[in-house]
Amino acid sequence: MNQQRWEGKIITLSILGVLGIAYSSLFCFEHTLTGLNYLDGIIGVVLGLYICSHPAANLVDMFFYRRGIRHPFSSKRSALLWLALNVMVLFIGGIVIFTGTTQLIGKAH
């Protein structure tokens, strides 16, 4: 994979991570996004699934299709950092899904 493609994927993962943190943090302070719990929940679940889709696809490519071997990383450290970034964004997406599900099935505040 060329350098520009790596940088694009890193930027995409970073933006998705920040978006997920912003969505989850909003509920710590405001407890609502639209004023309707079910709509907030639907937005959260869909957003969380979208956030999780990118690192999941990267991890499938890395582990099962071995694209990381065809295009080797410059070092083991860079491979571990790439793996850590994907796992972190996947975790953030899981938190967004949990937050959305909580809004979806929770009672009104």
CYANA upper distance limits for C-alpha pairs under 8 A (distance plus 0.5 A):
  1 MET  CA      5 ARG  CA      6.92
  1 MET  CA      6 TRP  CA      7.29
  1 MET  CA     71 HIS  CA      6.13
  2 ASN  CA      6 TRP  CA      7.02
  3 GLN  CA      7 GLU  CA      6.72
  4 GLN  CA      8 GLY  CA      6.59
  5 ARG  CA      9 LYS  CA      6.77
  6 TRP  CA     10 ILE  CA      6.66
  7 GLU  CA     11 ILE  CA      6.60
  8 GLY  CA     12 THR  CA      6.60
  9 LYS  CA     13 LEU  CA      6.60
 10 ILE  CA     14 SER  CA      6.58
 11 ILE  CA     15 ILE  CA      6.62
 12 THR  CA     16 LEU  CA      6.68
 13 LEU  CA     17 GLY  CA      6.57
 13 LEU  CA     54 HIS  CA      7.81
 13 LEU  CA     55 PRO  CA      7.85
 13 LEU  CA     85 LEU  CA      8.12
 13 LEU  CA     86 ASN  CA      7.89
 13 LEU  CA     89 VAL  CA      7.17
 14 SER  CA     18 VAL  CA      6.71
 14 SER  CA     89 VAL  CA      8.31
 15 ILE  CA     19 LEU  CA      6.57
 16 LEU  CA     20 GLY  CA      6.60
 16 LEU  CA     51 ILE  CA      6.33
 16 LEU  CA     89 VAL  CA      7.79
 17 GLY  CA     21 ILE  CA      6.69
 17 GLY  CA     51 ILE  CA      7.97
 17 GLY  CA     88 MET  CA      8.50
 17 GLY  CA     89 VAL  CA      5.80
 17 GLY  CA     92 ILE  CA      6.86
 17 GLY  CA     93 GLY  CA      8.10
 18 VAL  CA     22 ALA  CA      6.54
 19 LEU  CA     23 TYR  CA      6.68
 20 GLY  CA     24 SER  CA      6.70
 20 GLY  CA     47 LEU  CA      8.29
 20 GLY  CA     48 GLY  CA      7.73
 20 GLY  CA     51 ILE  CA      7.84
 20 GLY  CA     92 ILE  CA      6.62
 20 GLY  CA     93 GLY  CA      6.83
 20 GLY  CA     96 VAL  CA      6.56
 21 ILE  CA     25 SER  CA      6.38
 21 ILE  CA     92 ILE  CA      7.36
 21 ILE  CA     96 VAL  CA      8.35
 22 ALA  CA     26 LEU  CA      6.56
 23 TYR  CA     27 PHE  CA      7.56
 23 TYR  CA     44 GLY  CA      8.17
 23 TYR  CA     96 VAL  CA      7.63
 24 SER  CA     28 CYS  CA      7.53
 24 SER  CA     95 ILE  CA      7.89
 24 SER  CA     96 VAL  CA      6.44
 24 SER  CA     99 THR  CA      7.06
 25 SER  CA     29 PHE  CA      7.35
 26 LEU  CA     30 GLU  CA      6.23
 26 LEU  CA     31 HIS  CA      7.35
 26 LEU  CA     32 THR  CA      7.99
 26 LEU  CA     33 LEU  CA      8.02
 27 PHE  CA     31 HIS  CA      4.64
 27 PHE  CA     32 THR  CA      6.48
 27 PHE  CA     33 LEU  CA      8.16
 31 HIS  CA    109 HIS  CA      8.35
 32 THR  CA     36 LEU  CA      7.77
 32 THR  CA     37 ASN  CA      7.50
 32 THR  CA     40 ASP  CA      7.30
 33 LEU  CA     40 ASP  CA      6.51
 34 THR  CA     39 LEU  CA      7.55
 34 THR  CA     40 ASP  CA      6.76
 35 GLY  CA     40 ASP  CA      8.15
 36 LEU  CA     40 ASP  CA      6.68
 37 ASN  CA     41 GLY  CA      6.52
 37 ASN  CA    103 GLN  CA      5.83
 37 ASN  CA    104 LEU  CA      6.37
 37 ASN  CA    106 GLY  CA      8.11
 37 ASN  CA    107 LYS  CA      8.42
 37 ASN  CA    108 ALA  CA      7.22
 38 TYR  CA     42 ILE  CA      6.67
 38 TYR  CA    103 GLN  CA      6.95
 38 TYR  CA    104 LEU  CA      5.06
 38 TYR  CA    105 ILE  CA      7.90
 39 LEU  CA     43 ILE  CA      6.67
 39 LEU  CA    104 LEU  CA      7.90
 40 ASP  CA     44 GLY  CA      6.60
 40 ASP  CA    100 GLY  CA      7.07
 40 ASP  CA    103 GLN  CA      6.85
 40 ASP  CA    104 LEU  CA      7.50
 41 GLY  CA     45 VAL  CA      6.63
 41 GLY  CA     99 THR  CA      7.94
 41 GLY  CA    100 GLY  CA      4.47
 41 GLY  CA    101 THR  CA      6.06
 41 GLY  CA    102 THR  CA      7.53
 41 GLY  CA    103 GLN  CA      5.18
 41 GLY  CA    104 LEU  CA      4.62
 41 GLY  CA    105 ILE  CA      8.35
 42 ILE  CA     46 VAL  CA      6.64
 42 ILE  CA    100 GLY  CA      6.97
 42 ILE  CA    101 THR  CA      8.23
 42 ILE  CA    104 LEU  CA      7.15
 43 ILE  CA     47 LEU  CA      6.40
 43 ILE  CA    100 GLY  CA      7.45
 44 GLY  CA     48 GLY  CA      6.37
 44 GLY  CA     96 VAL  CA      6.38
 44 GLY  CA     97 ILE  CA      6.35
 44 GLY  CA     99 THR  CA      7.21
 44 GLY  CA    100 GLY  CA      4.52
 44 GLY  CA    101 THR  CA      7.80
 45 VAL  CA     49 LEU  CA      6.61
 45 VAL  CA     96 VAL  CA      7.31
 45 VAL  CA     97 ILE  CA      5.07
 45 VAL  CA     98 PHE  CA      8.10
 45 VAL  CA     99 THR  CA      8.41
 45 VAL  CA    100 GLY  CA      5.51
 45 VAL  CA    101 THR  CA      6.87
 46 VAL  CA     50 TYR  CA      6.70
 46 VAL  CA     97 ILE  CA      8.14
 47 LEU  CA     51 ILE  CA      6.60
 47 LEU  CA     93 GLY  CA      8.30
 47 LEU  CA     96 VAL  CA      7.75
 47 LEU  CA     97 ILE  CA      8.01
 48 GLY  CA     52 CYS  CA      6.60
 48 GLY  CA     92 ILE  CA      8.48
 48 GLY  CA     93 GLY  CA      5.02
 48 GLY  CA     94 GLY  CA      6.83
 48 GLY  CA     95 ILE  CA      8.07
 48 GLY  CA     96 VAL  CA      5.40
 48 GLY  CA     97 ILE  CA      5.20
 48 GLY  CA    100 GLY  CA      8.46
 49 LEU  CA     53 SER  CA      6.61
 49 LEU  CA     93 GLY  CA      7.20
 49 LEU  CA     94 GLY  CA      8.44
 49 LEU  CA     97 ILE  CA      7.36
 50 TYR  CA     54 HIS  CA      7.67
 50 TYR  CA     93 GLY  CA      8.35
 51 ILE  CA     55 PRO  CA      8.18
 51 ILE  CA     89 VAL  CA      7.74
 51 ILE  CA     90 LEU  CA      7.59
 51 ILE  CA     92 ILE  CA      8.45
 51 ILE  CA     93 GLY  CA      5.67
 52 CYS  CA     56 ALA  CA      6.54
 52 CYS  CA     89 VAL  CA      7.49
 52 CYS  CA     90 LEU  CA      5.43
 52 CYS  CA     91 PHE  CA      8.42
 52 CYS  CA     93 GLY  CA      5.54
 52 CYS  CA     94 GLY  CA      7.61
 53 SER  CA     57 ALA  CA      6.56
 54 HIS  CA     58 ASN  CA      6.83
 55 PRO  CA     59 LEU  CA      6.55
 55 PRO  CA     86 ASN  CA      5.29
 55 PRO  CA     87 VAL  CA      7.54
 55 PRO  CA     89 VAL  CA      7.16
 55 PRO  CA     90 LEU  CA      6.44
 56 ALA  CA     60 VAL  CA      6.64
 56 ALA  CA     86 ASN  CA      8.09
 56 ALA  CA     90 LEU  CA      7.55
 57 ALA  CA     61 ASP  CA      6.66
 58 ASN  CA     62 MET  CA      6.58
 58 ASN  CA     86 ASN  CA      7.87
 59 LEU  CA     63 PHE  CA      6.47
 59 LEU  CA     83 LEU  CA      8.07
 59 LEU  CA     86 ASN  CA      7.74
 60 VAL  CA     64 PHE  CA      5.92
 60 VAL  CA     65 TYR  CA      7.31
 61 ASP  CA     65 TYR  CA      5.39
 61 ASP  CA     66 ARG  CA      6.59
 61 ASP  CA     67 ARG  CA      6.29
 61 ASP  CA     68 GLY  CA      8.01
 62 MET  CA     66 ARG  CA      5.55
 62 MET  CA     67 ARG  CA      6.03
 62 MET  CA     68 GLY  CA      5.71
 62 MET  CA     69 ILE  CA      8.44
 63 PHE  CA     67 ARG  CA      8.47
 63 PHE  CA     68 GLY  CA      8.44
 66 ARG  CA     70 ARG  CA      7.27
 67 ARG  CA     71 HIS  CA      6.64
 68 GLY  CA     72 PRO  CA      5.78
 68 GLY  CA     73 PHE  CA      7.32
 69 ILE  CA     73 PHE  CA      8.35
 73 PHE  CA     78 SER  CA      6.81
 73 PHE  CA     79 ALA  CA      6.29
 74 SER  CA     78 SER  CA      7.05
 74 SER  CA     79 ALA  CA      8.38
 75 SER  CA     79 ALA  CA      7.02
 76 LYS  CA     80 LEU  CA      6.67
 77 ARG  CA     81 LEU  CA      6.63
 78 SER  CA     82 TRP  CA      6.58
 79 ALA  CA     83 LEU  CA      6.67
 80 LEU  CA     84 ALA  CA      6.49
 81 LEU  CA     85 LEU  CA      6.59
 82 TRP  CA     86 ASN  CA      6.82
 83 LEU  CA     87 VAL  CA      6.69
 84 ALA  CA     88 MET  CA      6.50
 85 LEU  CA     89 VAL  CA      6.71
 86 ASN  CA     90 LEU  CA      6.57
 87 VAL  CA     91 PHE  CA      6.60
 88 MET  CA     92 ILE  CA      6.74
 89 VAL  CA     93 GLY  CA      6.61
 90 LEU  CA     94 GLY  CA      6.78
 91 PHE  CA     95 ILE  CA      6.86
 92 ILE  CA     96 VAL  CA      6.82
 93 GLY  CA     97 ILE  CA      6.73
 94 GLY  CA     98 PHE  CA      6.65
 95 ILE  CA     99 THR  CA      6.55
 96 VAL  CA    100 GLY  CA      6.52
 97 ILE  CA    101 THR  CA      6.50
 98 PHE  CA    102 THR  CA      6.55
 99 THR  CA    103 GLN  CA      6.79
100 GLY  CA    104 LEU  CA      6.53
101 THR  CA    105 ILE  CA      6.68
101 THR  CA    106 GLY  CA      8.50
102 THR  CA    106 GLY  CA      5.87
103 GLN  CA    107 LYS  CA      8.28
